[in-house]
Amino acid sequence: MAKKFQRNDKRKIDEIRPMEAKVGVVPSAEGSAMFKMGKTIAIAAVRGPRQVVPAHKQKSDRGLLRCTYDLMSFSVNDRKRPGPSRRSSEISMVIENSLLPAMDLSKLPYTSVDLYVYITQADAGTRCVGINAASLALADAGIPMKELVSAVAVGKVDGNVILDLDKFEEDQGEFPTDIPIAMMPKVGKITLLQLDGKVSQKELDEAMKLAEKGCKDAQEVMEEAFRVKYDLDGGKKE
Amino acid sequence: MKSYIKSLIENGQRVDGRKLTDVRDIVITNDVSTKAEGSARVKWGDTEVIAGVKMSVGTPYGDSPDKGTLMVTSELLPMANEAFSAGPPSIESIELARVIDRGIRESNMIDLKKLCIKEGEAVWTVFVDLYIINDAGNILDAAALAAVSALKDSLIPTLEEGNKVDYDTPTKNKLPLIEDRIPLTSTVFKSGNKLFVDPVLEETSEVDARVTIGISASGDINAMQKGGAGFFTIDEVNEAVKMAKVVTDSLRKILK
């Protein structure tokens, strides 16, 4: 790997953009959070556990996790038509699947946990930033979780495998590659993995290891948000 | 309680006697519809998928004024599986089409610049429509193979004055495909801690997670998608890529 590769914003190859996490941003919801990675910002809120609507969808042996992800219309340069799209439907589903391995919904039968994730400002990595906000919101709502699922994308620019591309970096090169990954980093479990672009098997392995480091870094920032909220040791006072 | 099928998989066995890495017999036939620019029927065990390619003249996207466009859609026909119903596309159908779309698009197997008619104004749009006729498991891999085969089978129709298309007179021109970039797709499934390929329908309900991998002839990975509510470790993903390479190598021989 070319060590000399210089990033546009001087970050190291394994360095995430500056992150910020805050819980309780939607006071009327059971749980909520804002997560920011560079210029990408997501807010997420949880309604529930509550009665399932429509009732015929309820399950007697477990609760349901139902996620809605979308970009706000003004979060991108070309206005996004409001309302669900094929893209947002797919991302909503993969976000659900990224969080489920950390949850035990058998403790919440007959209910649904409805999760809403909106991107207010998009600068690459929206599904990962959305997952981080979602994971925080679930924990803030007191939904039992094994650990905070955290996510970050890995990309490839000019043959270099790099953590957390911003939009500028994402638009570089002939075969831009995007690999969003979510993990339960404490136990090394990959819960979201998507890829489009072009990588060798070796580069994929490199990307997963880089993502593991990134997910640990993101998770630390996320945990800190709760230390601040509950004013625990180590929590920085605002 | 552990099901019989799950305990078989844990012992490295399958309900139909295959090994964990065995793929069912596959037969591809082209020319399913003479009205289509290209088409393919894939019979993959008892799973059956029909893919058709239609082309029309459209406008290019603003950010790529000199490139043709591609659109992949799928319908999980209610006749194919008791669980499928008519109506707007289900999330399963959207995911299937989008994953196959990404495999084709990201591999750059179609030289979209050669489908430009007039820069900024008119380009060919290539529609790949996938119909699942019978779901006997592993429809995504079957559909991805059908899509690629139908694209290979396609002839560009005649373009008349004023960008009118004469569909009844195909030219001799095939779609501009780049052979060594053609991606083939294999999904690796996980049940318990075992990885296996090509489940039959009965095995599908025992799957904790899956990962779909699109691999080009040159061996590059072009598309991946993890599905299901389970997880993979890094080692498992690496193992899955190796298994998928073996499968896609064998698919490549069938595609020829």
Interface residues (C-beta under 8 A of the other chain):
Chain A: D78 R86 R87 S89 E90 M93 V94 E96 N97 L100 P101 F175 I179 M184 G188 K189 I190 T191 L192 L193 Q194 L195 D196 G197 K198 V199 S200 Q201 L204 D205 M208 K209 E212
Chain B: G62 P89 I91 I94 E95 A97 R98 R102 R105 E106 S107 N108 V211 S216 G219 D220 I221 N222 A223 M224 Q225 K226 G227 G228 A229 G230 F231 F232 T233 I234 V237 N238 V241 K242 K245
